[in-house]
């Protein structure tokens, strides 16, 4: 028996009946209700790029849905690549064609092209939709922080001991 392609399967068949599958189905339906968001993503993806050259890449919808999935599930780019190759429901959610298998670097490069201002506009559109559907009131905001690399070394017993001796030596020299 041959497996049906994603296009041949009904919407209900593609997503598993598990809680996670039902969540993907609902999120997919909500994302279908905000097509204006895809225009914003498309603008970011095509700015500064010649459209007449190169091979066909990911669509704005695919990039956007991959970014949403990555953030919702806490995937790394490697995880996202694996699940895109391995899962019918993930492929259906991201609208990947059967012959599309984007690499980690392709996913990262495309998702990184979505500007922070575009994400802010997308959040506004999604919040308005959630308020209209009475899913969310939008009165509380969750703020994430960004980690910035700095020159702080990993503390080991030896380095802590050395730092203590160095400070004591400096204090003793200042006391003379």
C-alpha positions in Angstrom: 0.0 0.0 0.0 1.4 3.4 -1.0 1.3 6.3 1.4 -0.7 9.3 0.4 1.1 12.5 -0.3 0.4 15.5 2.0 -1.9 17.0 -0.7 -3.9 13.8 -1.0 -4.5 13.5 2.8 -7.3 15.4 4.5 -6.5 18.0 7.0 -7.6 15.7 9.9 -5.4 12.8 8.7 -2.2 14.9 8.6 -2.2 16.0 12.2 -2.1 13.2 14.8 -4.9 13.0 17.4 -2.5 13.7 20.2 -2.6 16.9 22.2 0.5 18.2 20.3 -1.2 17.3 16.9 -4.4 19.1 17.9 -2.3 22.2 18.9 -0.5 22.1 15.5 -3.9 21.9 13.7 -5.4 24.8 15.6 -2.2 27.0 15.2 -2.2 26.1 11.5 -5.8 27.3 11.1 -5.0 30.5 13.0 -2.0 31.2 10.8 -4.2 30.7 7.7 -6.4 33.6 9.0 -3.6 36.1 8.9 -2.3 36.2 5.3 -1.1 39.8 5.6 1.7 38.5 7.8 3.1 36.6 4.8 3.5 39.8 2.8 5.7 41.3 5.6 7.8 38.1 5.7 8.0 38.1 1.9 9.3 41.7 1.9 12.1 40.8 4.3 13.1 37.7 2.4 13.2 39.4 -1.0 14.8 42.7 0.0 18.2 43.0 -1.7 17.8 39.7 -3.6 17.6 39.2 -7.3 14.5 37.2 -8.1 15.6 36.0 -11.5 18.6 34.0 -10.4 19.2 30.9 -8.3 17.1 27.9 -7.6 13.6 28.0 -6.1 13.8 28.4 -2.4 11.4 28.3 0.5 8.3 30.4 0.2 7.5 33.2 2.7 4.8 31.0 4.3 7.2 28.1 4.7 9.9 30.3 6.3 7.3 31.9 8.6 5.8 28.6 9.7 9.3 27.0 10.3 10.2 30.0 12.5 6.9 29.7 14.4 7.4 25.9 14.9 11.1 26.4 15.9 10.1 28.9 18.6 7.0 27.1 19.8 8.7 23.7 20.2 12.1 25.1 21.3 13.8 23.3 18.5 17.4 24.0 17.4 17.9 24.4 13.7 19.3 20.9 13.6 16.1 19.6 15.4 14.0 21.5 12.9 15.8 20.0 10.0 15.4 16.5 11.4 11.7 16.9 12.1 11.1 18.4 8.6 12.6 15.3 7.1 11.0 12.8 9.4 7.4 14.0 10.3 4.4 14.2 8.0 2.6 16.5 10.4 5.5 18.9 10.7 5.9 18.9 6.9 2.1 19.6 6.6 2.3 22.4 9.2 5.2 24.1 7.4 3.6 23.4 3.9 6.8 21.7 2.6 6.5 19.9 -0.7 7.6 16.3 -0.9 10.8 17.1 -2.7 11.8 19.9 -0.3 14.3 19.2 2.4 15.9 22.4 3.6 19.2 22.1 5.4 20.0 23.6 8.8 21.9 26.5 7.2 19.1 27.2 4.8 16.6 27.3 7.6 18.9 29.5 9.7 19.6 31.9 6.9 16.0 32.3 5.9 14.6 32.7 9.4 17.4 35.2 10.3 16.2 37.5 7.3 13.0 38.2 9.2 13.7 41.6 10.8 12.8 42.5 14.4 10.3 45.1 13.2 8.6 42.5 11.1 8.3 40.2 14.2 6.8 43.1 16.1 4.2 43.7 13.4 3.4 40.0 13.3 2.9 39.9 17.1 0.5 42.8 16.8 -1.5 41.1 14.1 -1.6 37.8 16.0 -2.6 39.6 19.2 -5.5 41.4 17.5 -6.6 38.0 16.1 -6.4 36.4 19.5 -8.4 39.3 21.1 -11.1 39.0 18.4 -11.4 35.3 18.9 -11.4 35.8 22.7 -8.3 33.5 23.0 -6.2 36.1 24.7 -6.9 39.5 26.3 -3.3 40.8 25.8 -3.0 42.5 29.1 0.2 40.8 30.2 3.5 40.8 28.4 6.2 38.2 28.6 9.6 39.6 27.9 12.6 37.4 27.0 16.1 38.4 27.4 19.1 37.9 25.1 22.4 36.5 26.3 25.4 38.5 25.2 28.9 36.9 25.0 31.4 38.4 27.4 35.0 37.7 28.6 34.1 36.1 31.9 36.0 32.8 32.4 34.4 29.6 33.7 35.2 29.5 37.5 37.3 26.5 38.5 38.8 25.8 41.9 42.3 26.7 40.6 41.2 29.9 39.0 39.2 31.0 42.1 42.3 30.3 44.3 44.5 32.3 41.8 42.1 35.2 41.8 42.0 35.2 45.7 45.8 35.2 45.9 46.1 37.9 43.3 43.6 40.2 45.1 45.3 39.5 48.5 48.7 40.3 47.0 47.4 43.6 45.5 45.8 44.6 48.9 49.0 43.8 50.7 51.1 45.9 48.3 48.7 48.8 48.7 49.0 48.5 52.5 52.8 49.0 52.5 
